Each structure stands twice: as structure tokens, then as C-alpha cells.
Amino acid sequence: MNRTEKSKEKYRQLFGDGVPAAYATDPDFQDILSRFIFGEVFYQGKLDDKQRELITLVVLATNQTLPQLKAHVHAALNVGLTPVEIKEAIYQCAPYIGFPKTLNAINEANEVFKARNIALPLESQKQVEEDNRFDKGLAVQVEIFGDVIAKMRESAPKNQKHIQDYLSSFCFGDFYTRGGLDLKTRELLTLCIVSSLGGAEGQVKAHVRGNLNVGNDKEALITAITHCLPYMGFPRTLNALNCVNEIIPE
């Protein structure tokens, strides 16, 4: 198949037999979009459609492109992702984009779930309690990043040690320990989230290392970042790829 045929087939898999509304007003633009995203990018590398849709969801949540997010929640369900996997991917954004933007994305997902008769709330994926969220979070943090965590905590100024505690208990304790998604998936999604933020190259590099430590190789990282390209543009994509190449030289 050529890329036009591929794009039509992939679009049907994701969204069904409907025609994008933009064809009525901007057909040339819609052709460029569809053929690039669904005829090229979706076929680059070895990630499957479920992984690609999770990546798409977190980048759209980060960018707050909410109409497209809603469409891709439908697509995520259509390719076989569970409501729990979709929700957990969106929840994973919170430490990096903040609660208000994450709640906006959650509301979009909830509207889709209600339209498709998916009962809410979903089954809880919580795996920590108040008395162990710090310890369990720190353990996951060390699993991902290794000895650098102890050094980071030790070197933090006294008046900023609470930030290190929040990282361990909130970011890693409250979110990374949750069920629904495995550690490799959460860490790959986090790389995509921080890449799409822009200006967070220090965190991108850290999460390149983290991805390597949990078993995501360079080709998986390149494919994931490539999949972000249509949603976050070339500047942020190239910056993220520069970070990957710096940490994992060819």
C-alpha cells in the first residue's frame, strides 16, 4: 500500500468510517495531516497501536488540545485499550503538567466513557497508603534512576528538601506505583510528556536514562518521540532527539 491507502486504512481502524469534518472546509490540509500521521508516522518503528494511542493521549493532554484528545479516547478504545489504561495514562501527566490541565483531560475522557456506557468510577488502581507512599515511591524512583537519587536528596538545600520528598511520595508514590500500566509504559509516557512540554531538556535527559534502566531501548525512544512529532512539532521533537543522542550516542 502507498501512504494514502495506509492512511485510509489506519484512520478506519482508529475512528471508524466517518469523514473528518475538515474535508468540508480545508481538504488540502486534512490530506496533508492524514497522510503524514496515519500513512507515515503510525508505521514508523515497532510500537503497536495501543502504545501509540497512549502516547498520543498524553501529548494531547500536555498540549491541552482537548477536542483532539476526546477523539483519541474513542480511538484508544477502538484499538483495544481498556478504560483503566486510558485513565492511568492521563493520570500520569499530573506531576508534569499540573492538576488543572490533567483534570481537563480527565473530563474529556469521562465524557467519552459516559457516551459509550462505561461505568464510572473505574476500579481503583491505588497501591499505596498514607504510611508507605514515600517509601514505595522512593523504591520505584531508585529502581528507575539508581544511586543518583540518594545523591540528589543529600545535595538538596535544606529549604528545598521538601521538593525531593514530594518527588518521591507524590510523583513516584502516588502515580508510578499504581496498577493499570507497567513501569516501562509509564516511563516511556513520561519521556513523551516532558519532551512535549518544551524547555525541559534536563528532565528529558534524566528520563532517557530512566527508560534505558527499565528496558526501553534507543529505538523505542526514537519511535516514541517520532510519534509525538505531529502533535508537538519539529522544534520540540528535534530537541528531544538531541537529548536521546547525547545520552545514547550512535
Backbone as CSV, one residue per row, in Angstrom:
resi,resn,N_x,N_y,N_z,CA_x,CA_y,CA_z,C_x,C_y,C_z
1,MET,0.829,-1.204,0.000,0.000,0.000,0.000,0.864,1.254,0.000
2,ASN,0.432,2.302,-0.714,1.103,3.587,-0.602,0.591,4.313,0.637
3,ARG,1.165,5.469,0.918,0.820,6.126,2.186,-0.627,6.626,2.202
4,THR,-1.195,6.945,1.054,-2.597,7.354,1.016,-3.498,6.194,1.419
5,GLU,-3.234,5.024,0.869,-4.026,3.843,1.216,-3.820,3.457,2.671
6,LYS,-2.567,3.534,3.130,-2.283,3.232,4.536,-3.037,4.177,5.458
7,SER,-3.062,5.458,5.101,-3.713,6.441,5.981,-5.214,6.173,6.083
8,LYS,-5.829,5.779,4.966,-7.260,5.494,4.997,-7.559,4.264,5.844
9,GLU,-6.736,3.240,5.699,-6.950,2.030,6.493,-6.746,2.296,7.971
10,LYS,-5.665,3.020,8.323,-5.393,3.297,9.735,-6.475,4.190,10.325
11,TYR,-6.924,5.176,9.567,-7.978,6.057,10.069,-9.238,5.257,10.391
12,ARG,-9.598,4.322,9.525,-10.781,3.489,9.787,-10.598,2.648,11.042
13,GLN,-9.390,2.114,11.249,-9.126,1.320,12.452,-9.309,2.162,13.715
14,LEU,-8.879,3.395,13.649,-8.907,4.264,14.829,-10.273,4.906,15.057
15,PHE,-10.869,5.401,13.987,-12.037,6.271,14.140,-13.309,5.758,13.462
16,GLY,-13.226,4.656,12.740,-14.396,4.165,12.051,-14.524,4.730,10.647
17,ASP,-15.714,4.683,10.100,-15.933,5.040,8.696,-16.287,6.502,8.467
18,GLY,-16.273,7.314,9.499,-16.614,8.725,9.324,-15.564,9.475,8.523
19,VAL,-15.942,10.664,8.057,-15.036,11.532,7.302,-14.698,12.739,8.169
20,PRO,-13.411,13.096,8.317,-13.054,14.269,9.121,-13.780,15.522,8.654
21,ALA,-14.249,16.289,9.605,-15.022,17.489,9.277,-14.217,18.481,8.452
22,ALA,-12.903,18.476,8.625,-12.059,19.445,7.913,-12.100,19.262,6.402
23,TYR,-12.522,18.092,5.925,-12.608,17.899,4.479,-13.633,18.824,3.836
24,ALA,-14.605,19.288,4.609,-15.609,20.197,4.068,-15.079,21.611,3.862
25,THR,-14.054,21.975,4.627,-13.550,23.353,4.582,-12.087,23.457,4.178
26,ASP,-11.274,22.450,4.562,-9.828,22.509,4.345,-9.303,21.158,3.865
27,PRO,-9.761,20.711,2.703,-9.398,19.364,2.264,-7.910,19.169,2.034
28,ASP,-7.215,20.176,1.498,-5.776,20.023,1.279,-5.048,19.812,2.599
29,PHE,-5.410,20.615,3.589,-4.758,20.490,4.898,-5.044,19.125,5.509
30,GLN,-6.289,18.671,5.423,-6.647,17.382,6.000,-5.911,16.245,5.293
31,ASP,-5.716,16.355,3.983,-4.944,15.339,3.267,-3.509,15.289,3.770
32,ILE,-2.896,16.461,3.942,-1.515,16.505,4.441,-1.439,15.861,5.816
33,LEU,-2.373,16.242,6.694,-2.413,15.714,8.064,-2.596,14.199,8.051
34,SER,-3.624,13.738,7.370,-3.963,12.311,7.416,-2.863,11.450,6.839
35,ARG,-2.316,11.866,5.706,-1.299,11.044,5.053,-0.002,11.018,5.847
36,PHE,0.319,12.123,6.514,1.540,12.135,7.322,1.357,11.336,8.607
37,ILE,0.306,11.663,9.391,0.126,10.986,10.676,-0.212,9.512,10.486
38,PHE,-1.255,9.259,9.706,-1.803,7.901,9.641,-1.204,7.049,8.529
39,GLY,-0.523,7.709,7.555,0.115,6.955,6.485,1.604,6.790,6.638
40,GLU,2.241,7.606,7.501,3.692,7.520,7.695,4.067,7.274,9.157
41,VAL,3.727,8.247,10.016,4.207,8.197,11.396,3.730,6.943,12.118
42,PHE,2.476,6.558,11.911,1.940,5.373,12.584,2.656,4.087,12.179
43,TYR,3.383,4.124,11.081,4.057,2.918,10.587,5.567,2.959,10.845
44,GLN,6.067,4.021,11.464,7.497,4.116,11.729,7.822,3.406,13.035
45,GLY,8.793,2.507,13.007,9.197,1.824,14.229,8.272,0.677,14.584
46,LYS,8.483,0.128,15.793,7.842,-1.125,16.173,6.823,-1.003,17.306
47,LEU,6.440,0.199,17.690,5.394,0.326,18.697,4.060,-0.103,18.090
48,ASP,3.204,-0.718,18.914,1.895,-1.115,18.400,0.890,0.033,18.561
49,ASP,-0.301,-0.168,18.011,-1.293,0.914,18.014,-1.731,1.295,19.426
50,LYS,-1.756,0.347,20.348,-2.120,0.669,21.725,-1.085,1.604,22.341
51,GLN,0.191,1.286,22.169,1.243,2.161,22.699,1.177,3.540,22.054
52,ARG,0.930,3.565,20.750,0.875,4.841,20.035,-0.292,5.705,20.518
53,GLU,-1.418,5.081,20.777,-2.558,5.865,21.249,-2.337,6.382,22.668
54,LEU,-1.677,5.601,23.520,-1.338,6.113,24.851,-0.421,7.326,24.745
55,ILE,0.573,7.250,23.865,1.470,8.386,23.652,0.691,9.589,23.144
56,THR,-0.186,9.366,22.171,-0.985,10.457,21.633,-1.817,11.117,22.730
57,LEU,-2.422,10.315,23.590,-3.255,10.865,24.657,-2.459,11.767,25.586
58,VAL,-1.265,11.339,26.007,-0.525,12.153,26.975,0.019,13.428,26.345
59,VAL,0.387,13.377,25.065,0.871,14.595,24.407,-0.282,15.574,24.203
60,LEU,-1.446,15.072,23.807,-2.605,15.954,23.652,-3.039,16.536,24.990
61,ALA,-2.938,15.742,26.056,-3.254,16.266,27.399,-2.260,17.346,27.792
62,THR,-0.987,17.116,27.518,0.043,18.107,27.838,-0.191,19.398,27.078
63,ASN,-0.535,19.265,25.802,-0.773,20.445,24.959,-2.139,21.079,25.194
64,GLN,-3.025,20.371,25.924,-4.397,20.829,26.164,-5.170,21.028,24.857
65,THR,-4.911,20.156,23.899,-5.682,20.142,22.660,-6.845,19.175,22.871
66,LEU,-7.857,19.676,23.566,-8.887,18.813,24.136,-9.857,18.210,23.121
67,PRO,-10.262,18.916,22.056,-11.129,18.237,21.078,-10.453,17.017,20.458
68,GLN,-9.175,17.154,20.144,-8.438,16.024,19.586,-8.234,14.930,20.627
69,LEU,-8.053,15.323,21.880,-7.935,14.338,22.945,-9.189,13.481,23.028
70,LYS,-10.345,14.112,22.971,-11.597,13.361,23.040,-11.689,12.365,21.887
71,ALA,-11.322,12.796,20.684,-11.358,11.898,19.528,-10.442,10.706,19.734
72,HIS,-9.287,10.944,20.341,-8.321,9.858,20.521,-8.658,8.965,21.717
73,VAL,-9.484,9.425,22.633,-10.006,8.499,23.647,-10.898,7.463,22.956
74,HIS,-11.737,7.917,22.033,-12.532,6.979,21.233,-11.610,6.013,20.485
75,ALA,-10.563,6.565,19.838,-9.642,5.729,19.068,-8.931,4.722,19.961
76,ALA,-8.543,5.158,21.153,-7.858,4.263,22.087,-8.741,3.074,22.451
77,LEU,-10.005,3.332,22.699,-10.941,2.240,22.968,-11.102,1.349,21.736
78,ASN,-11.110,1.955,20.565,-11.314,1.195,19.329,-10.167,0.240,19.023
79,VAL,-8.937,0.583,19.469,-7.807,-0.316,19.210,-7.572,-1.294,20.356
80,GLY,-8.443,-1.267,21.369,-8.395,-2.286,22.406,-7.827,-1.881,23.739
81,LEU,-7.497,-0.603,23.914,-7.069,-0.152,25.241,-8.259,-0.174,26.193
82,THR,-7.991,-0.494,27.445,-9.054,-0.520,28.445,-9.277,0.880,29.003
83,PRO,-10.457,1.141,29.552,-10.668,2.427,30.222,-9.633,2.698,31.310
84,VAL,-9.228,1.662,32.046,-8.221,1.843,33.095,-6.896,2.299,32.483
85,GLU,-6.462,1.681,31.408,-5.196,2.080,30.781,-5.256,3.522,30.299
86,ILE,-6.382,3.911,29.732,-6.546,5.287,29.262,-6.483,6.267,30.421
87,LYS,-7.230,5.979,31.482,-7.238,6.873,32.643,-5.853,6.965,33.279
88,GLU,-5.169,5.821,33.401,-3.859,5.830,34.052,-2.838,6.630,33.248
89,ALA,-2.927,6.573,31.931,-2.033,7.381,31.105,-2.270,8.866,31.360
90,ILE,-3.533,9.254,31.451,-3.849,10.664,31.703,-3.422,11.063,33.112
91,TYR,-3.706,10.201,34.093,-3.261,10.492,35.460,-1.741,10.715,35.525
92,GLN,-1.005,9.944,34.730,0.460,10.008,34.754,0.985,11.396,34.393
93,CYS,0.149,12.184,33.728,0.559,13.540,33.334,0.633,14.513,34.509
94,ALA,-0.098,14.251,35.579,-0.323,15.255,36.626,0.950,15.848,37.224
95,PRO,1.973,15.046,37.567,3.158,15.650,38.174,3.917,16.588,37.236
96,TYR,3.662,16.500,35.948,4.444,17.253,34.968,3.674,18.430,34.384
97,ILE,2.356,18.330,34.292,1.574,19.429,33.714,0.667,20.092,34.736
98,GLY,0.574,19.515,35.941,-0.247,20.085,36.993,-1.664,19.527,37.009
99,PHE,-2.343,19.761,38.117,-3.682,19.218,38.297,-4.744,19.841,37.383
100,PRO,-4.781,21.169,37.185,-5.868,21.725,36.365,-5.897,21.152,34.950
101,LYS,-4.749,21.091,34.291,-4.711,20.555,32.925,-5.058,19.065,32.906
102,THR,-4.606,18.350,33.927,-4.926,16.927,33.994,-6.428,16.726,34.196
103,LEU,-7.033,17.539,35.038,-8.484,17.451,35.233,-9.241,17.759,33.943
104,ASN,-8.749,18.723,33.162,-9.382,18.998,31.867,-9.375,17.754,30.988
105,ALA,-8.231,17.072,30.967,-8.116,15.865,30.146,-8.998,14.741,30.694
106,ILE,-9.047,14.607,32.011,-9.912,13.596,32.631,-11.370,13.833,32.258
107,ASN,-11.790,15.090,32.277,-13.180,15.404,31.932,-13.515,14.978,30.503
108,GLU,-12.572,15.167,29.581,-12.803,14.746,28.196,-12.957,13.232,28.114
109,ALA,-12.073,12.509,28.817,-12.162,11.048,28.817,-13.481,10.591,29.431
110,ASN,-13.894,11.232,30.510,-15.148,10.845,31.164,-16.348,11.035,30.251
111,GLU,-16.330,12.098,29.456,-17.440,12.317,28.527,-17.530,11.185,27.508
112,VAL,-16.373,10.735,27.023,-16.356,9.620,26.076,-16.846,8.342,26.756
113,PHE,-16.367,8.093,27.968,-16.778,6.881,28.678,-18.297,6.861,28.893
114,LYS,-18.841,7.992,29.299,-20.286,8.056,29.522,-21.047,7.821,28.219
115,ALA,-20.546,8.400,27.115,-21.207,8.222,25.821,-21.176,6.768,25.373
116,ARG,-20.158,6.035,25.834,-20.017,4.637,25.433,-20.456,3.684,26.548
117,ASN,-21.199,4.231,27.516,-21.801,3.435,28.598,-20.762,2.678,29.425
118,ILE,-19.638,3.334,29.671,-18.611,2.791,30.556,-18.836,3.387,31.944
119,ALA,-19.116,2.531,32.901,-19.479,2.991,34.243,-18.299,3.649,34.950
120,LEU,-18.587,4.735,35.648,-17.600,5.458,36.445,-18.048,5.478,37.900
121,PRO,-17.139,5.526,38.871,-15.689,5.495,38.681,-15.190,4.106,38.300
122,LEU,-14.008,4.074,37.697,-13.370,2.810,37.372,-12.799,2.187,38.639
123,GLU,-12.431,0.915,38.536,-11.830,0.222,39.675,-10.526,0.909,40.085
124,SER,-10.364,1.130,41.385,-9.175,1.817,41.884,-7.905,1.040,41.560
125,GLN,-6.870,1.769,41.163,-5.551,1.183,40.894,-4.528,1.579,41.970
126,LYS,-5.032,2.141,43.050,-4.155,2.606,44.133,-3.409,1.439,44.767
127,GLN,-2.099,1.646,45.019,-1.267,0.586,45.590,-0.477,1.057,46.815
128,VAL,-0.747,2.277,47.269,-0.031,2.804,48.432,-1.030,3.341,49.446
129,GLU,-0.555,3.487,50.678,-1.333,4.113,51.749,-0.548,5.306,52.277
130,GLU,-1.178,6.059,53.160,-0.530,7.260,53.687,0.804,6.945,54.363
131,ASP,0.887,5.796,55.031,2.097,5.499,55.805,3.205,4.865,54.984
132,ASN,2.955,4.552,53.686,4.024,3.923,52.907,4.232,4.538,51.524
133,ARG,3.490,5.582,51.193,3.607,6.154,49.854,5.002,6.720,49.592
134,PHE,5.642,7.286,50.642,7.000,7.798,50.459,7.972,6.650,50.214
135,ASP,7.942,5.642,51.049,8.902,4.537,50.924,8.719,3.788,49.605
136,LYS,7.471,3.527,49.220,7.241,2.814,47.966,7.609,3.685,46.768
137,GLY,7.332,4.971,46.878,7.711,5.876,45.797,9.211,5.976,45.645
138,LEU,9.906,6.094,46.758,11.365,6.167,46.712,11.951,4.890,46.115
139,ALA,11.374,3.761,46.449,11.863,2.486,45.911,11.725,2.449,44.387
140,VAL,10.594,2.928,43.861,10.411,2.971,42.406,11.377,3.972,41.784
141,GLN,11.551,5.107,42.435,12.471,6.138,41.961,13.880,5.574,41.815
142,VAL,14.322,4.844,42.818,15.662,4.248,42.792,15.737,3.162,41.729
143,GLU,14.665,2.407,41.563,14.633,1.375,40.510,14.824,1.989,39.130
144,ILE,14.255,3.165,38.922,14.344,3.814,37.611,15.677,4.536,37.432
145,PHE,16.119,5.248,38.460,17.258,6.155,38.292,18.530,5.732,39.016
146,GLY,18.442,4.790,39.943,19.637,4.285,40.595,20.172,5.185,41.695
147,ASP,21.498,5.116,41.886,22.159,5.789,43.012,22.070,7.312,42.954
148,VAL,21.767,7.863,41.786,21.712,9.316,41.664,20.635,9.913,42.578
149,ILE,19.639,9.127,42.937,18.551,9.648,43.780,19.063,9.984,45.175
150,ALA,19.859,9.097,45.749,20.426,9.371,47.078,21.291,10.625,47.037
151,LYS,22.093,10.767,45.995,22.957,11.946,45.863,22.119,13.212,45.696
152,MET,21.049,13.116,44.929,20.186,14.268,44.716,19.525,14.703,46.018
153,ARG,19.075,13.725,46.799,18.438,14.050,48.065,19.435,14.665,49.046
154,GLU,20.643,14.112,49.079,21.671,14.616,50.007,22.114,16.031,49.657
155,SER,22.162,16.345,48.359,22.690,17.639,47.935,21.645,18.749,47.913
156,ALA,20.386,18.406,48.139,19.337,19.431,48.112,19.508,20.406,49.269
157,PRO,19.425,21.719,49.022,19.484,22.692,50.112,18.395,22.402,51.147
158,LYS,18.684,22.754,52.390,17.768,22.444,53.482,16.368,22.983,53.217
159,ASN,16.302,24.184,52.644,14.992,24.812,52.434,14.275,24.274,51.186
160,GLN,14.860,23.262,50.537,14.241,22.669,49.351,14.115,21.146,49.441
161,LYS,14.432,20.603,50.611,14.346,19.149,50.763,12.903,18.643,50.627
162,HIS,11.953,19.513,50.940,10.560,19.083,50.794,10.219,18.757,49.340
163,ILE,10.882,19.414,48.384,10.638,19.124,46.970,11.077,17.701,46.643
164,GLN,12.220,17.286,47.192,12.682,15.912,46.978,11.712,14.912,47.604
165,ASP,11.177,15.265,48.777,10.181,14.388,49.409,8.916,14.291,48.555
166,TYR,8.504,15.422,47.977,7.324,15.409,47.117,7.551,14.545,45.876
167,LEU,8.752,14.655,45.317,9.065,13.823,44.155,8.875,12.343,44.489
168,SER,9.402,11.931,45.627,9.334,10.518,45.993,7.915,10.086,46.334
169,SER,7.228,10.870,47.156,5.925,10.432,47.658,4.792,10.715,46.683
170,PHE,4.834,11.863,46.023,3.745,12.266,45.133,3.954,11.731,43.715
171,CYS,5.026,12.177,43.064,5.240,11.774,41.678,5.385,10.256,41.552
172,PHE,6.238,9.675,42.361,6.514,8.241,42.225,5.633,7.391,43.137
173,GLY,5.333,7.863,44.330,4.493,7.088,45.227,3.039,7.054,44.807
174,ASP,2.480,8.212,44.522,1.054,8.290,44.190,0.742,7.839,42.768
175,PHE,1.704,7.940,41.861,1.407,7.651,40.453,2.157,6.442,39.898
176,TYR,3.473,6.424,40.003,4.230,5.330,39.386,3.908,3.964,39.985
177,THR,3.460,3.925,41.219,3.157,2.635,41.852,1.795,2.085,41.457
178,ARG,0.972,2.877,40.786,-0.390,2.463,40.504,-0.439,1.276,39.540
179,GLY,-1.534,0.532,39.594,-1.754,-0.535,38.637,-2.239,0.027,37.315
180,GLY,-2.576,-0.869,36.389,-3.134,-0.450,35.114,-2.135,-0.297,33.999
181,LEU,-0.938,0.199,34.307,0.156,0.322,33.355,1.428,-0.172,34.014
182,ASP,2.286,-0.848,33.252,3.547,-1.316,33.840,4.572,-0.184,33.861
183,LEU,5.685,-0.439,34.529,6.692,0.598,34.746,7.312,1.066,33.431
184,LYS,7.579,0.134,32.510,8.155,0.509,31.213,7.236,1.463,30.469
185,THR,5.947,1.210,30.509,4.998,2.075,29.815,4.920,3.440,30.470
186,ARG,4.848,3.467,31.795,4.778,4.756,32.494,6.009,5.609,32.201
187,GLU,7.173,4.986,32.199,8.400,5.755,31.985,8.490,6.240,30.531
188,LEU,8.023,5.437,29.587,8.012,5.884,28.188,7.036,7.049,28.009
189,LEU,5.880,6.961,28.634,4.920,8.054,28.556,5.466,9.330,29.196
190,THR,6.168,9.170,30.304,6.746,10.344,30.953,7.752,11.033,30.048
191,LEU,8.569,10.258,29.343,9.507,10.854,28.388,8.753,11.677,27.347
192,CYS,7.652,11.163,26.856,6.864,11.891,25.856,6.244,13.150,26.450
193,ILE,5.780,13.056,27.685,5.183,14.229,28.348,6.219,15.335,28.504
194,VAL,7.379,15.022,29.073,8.371,16.074,29.318,8.974,16.581,28.015
195,SER,9.035,15.726,26.983,9.502,16.181,25.672,8.531,17.194,25.078
196,SER,7.253,16.946,25.246,6.248,17.821,24.636,6.061,19.132,25.401
197,LEU,6.570,19.195,26.629,6.482,20.444,27.391,7.318,21.546,26.754
198,GLY,8.483,21.194,26.229,9.415,22.188,25.741,10.155,22.851,26.891
199,GLY,11.451,23.079,26.732,12.239,23.737,27.770,12.559,22.872,28.964
200,ALA,12.322,21.574,28.860,12.568,20.661,29.980,13.632,19.632,29.601
201,GLU,14.664,20.096,28.890,15.654,19.148,28.373,16.404,18.412,29.480
202,GLY,16.590,19.062,30.633,17.231,18.367,31.755,16.427,17.154,32.185
203,GLN,15.107,17.321,32.246,14.237,16.214,32.628,14.145,15.180,31.498
204,VAL,14.179,15.637,30.249,14.174,14.693,29.128,15.388,13.771,29.220
205,LYS,16.560,14.347,29.458,17.775,13.526,29.564,17.675,12.545,30.725
206,ALA,17.168,13.005,31.852,17.029,12.114,33.005,16.114,10.948,32.669
207,HIS,15.028,11.220,31.943,14.087,10.149,31.635,14.545,9.286,30.458
208,VAL,15.474,9.773,29.650,16.127,8.884,28.687,16.900,7.819,29.452
209,ARG,17.652,8.260,30.464,18.394,7.294,31.290,17.432,6.353,32.007
210,GLY,16.351,6.917,32.546,15.370,6.090,33.244,14.767,5.040,32.340
211,ASN,14.448,5.414,31.104,13.895,4.452,30.159,14.869,3.323,29.871
212,LEU,16.132,3.661,29.693,17.135,2.612,29.486,17.169,1.659,30.674
213,ASN,17.092,2.207,31.870,17.198,1.387,33.084,16.018,0.440,33.262
214,VAL,14.854,0.802,32.698,13.688,-0.087,32.845,13.464,-0.959,31.621
215,GLY,14.354,-0.845,30.616,14.299,-1.779,29.499,13.788,-1.252,28.183
216,ASN,13.596,0.059,28.063,13.212,0.650,26.775,14.483,1.067,26.032
217,ASP,14.740,0.477,24.862,15.984,0.758,24.158,15.870,2.026,23.308
218,LYS,17.001,2.399,22.698,17.048,3.647,21.942,16.041,3.675,20.813
219,GLU,15.869,2.561,20.117,14.928,2.540,19.002,13.498,2.794,19.471
220,ALA,13.147,2.259,20.637,11.810,2.517,21.190,11.646,3.993,21.521
221,LEU,12.697,4.615,22.061,12.625,6.038,22.410,12.500,6.897,21.155
222,ILE,13.266,6.567,20.122,13.184,7.320,18.869,11.788,7.190,18.267
223,THR,11.246,5.977,18.289,9.904,5.775,17.741,8.861,6.547,18.537
224,ALA,8.970,6.516,19.855,8.011,7.235,20.694,8.058,8.742,20.438
225,ILE,9.257,9.285,20.358,9.396,10.725,20.124,8.936,11.081,18.713
226,THR,9.238,10.210,17.745,8.739,10.428,16.392,7.221,10.465,16.376
227,HIS,6.602,9.597,17.170,5.143,9.576,17.200,4.580,10.874,17.793
228,CYS,5.347,11.542,18.629,4.911,12.828,19.194,4.958,13.963,18.173
229,LEU,5.771,13.798,17.129,6.055,14.889,16.190,4.818,15.587,15.636
230,PRO,3.814,14.875,15.134,2.674,15.599,14.547,1.897,16.431,15.557
231,TYR,2.065,16.132,16.839,1.286,16.793,17.881,2.077,17.882,18.602
232,MET,3.409,17.807,18.549,4.198,18.820,19.259,5.145,19.595,18.343
233,GLY,5.264,19.207,17.072,6.068,19.952,16.115,7.538,19.560,16.101
234,PHE,8.231,20.052,15.091,9.639,19.702,14.905,10.576,20.260,15.978
235,PRO,10.437,21.527,16.431,11.421,22.029,17.399,11.528,21.160,18.649
236,ARG,10.421,20.815,19.260,10.470,20.009,20.472,10.886,18.571,20.168
237,THR,10.498,18.080,18.990,10.924,16.739,18.598,12.438,16.683,18.423
238,LEU,12.996,17.641,17.716,14.446,17.659,17.496,15.205,17.857,18.805
239,ASN,14.685,18.700,19.688,15.329,18.878,20.992,15.345,17.573,21.774
240,ALA,14.229,16.843,21.748,14.165,15.568,22.467,15.112,14.547,21.852
241,LEU,15.180,14.497,20.525,16.094,13.561,19.869,17.543,13.908,20.168
242,ASN,17.862,15.198,20.280,19.214,15.600,20.670,19.555,15.073,22.061
243,CYS,18.572,15.105,22.953,18.787,14.572,24.304,19.037,13.060,24.258
244,VAL,18.250,12.357,23.453,18.449,10.911,23.314,19.842,10.621,22.785
245,ASN,20.277,11.348,21.751,21.585,11.093,21.148,22.734,11.473,22.071
246,GLU,22.505,12.471,22.926,23.542,12.840,23.887,23.737,11.747,24.942
247,ILE,22.639,11.178,25.418,22.719,10.161,26.458,23.070,8.786,25.874
248,ILE,22.597,8.511,24.657,22.857,7.226,23.994,23.457,7.509,22.619
249,PRO,24.753,7.754,22.551,25.369,8.077,21.247,25.249,6.902,20.281
250,GLU,25.227,7.256,18.992,25.219,6.214,17.961,26.543,5.434,17.991
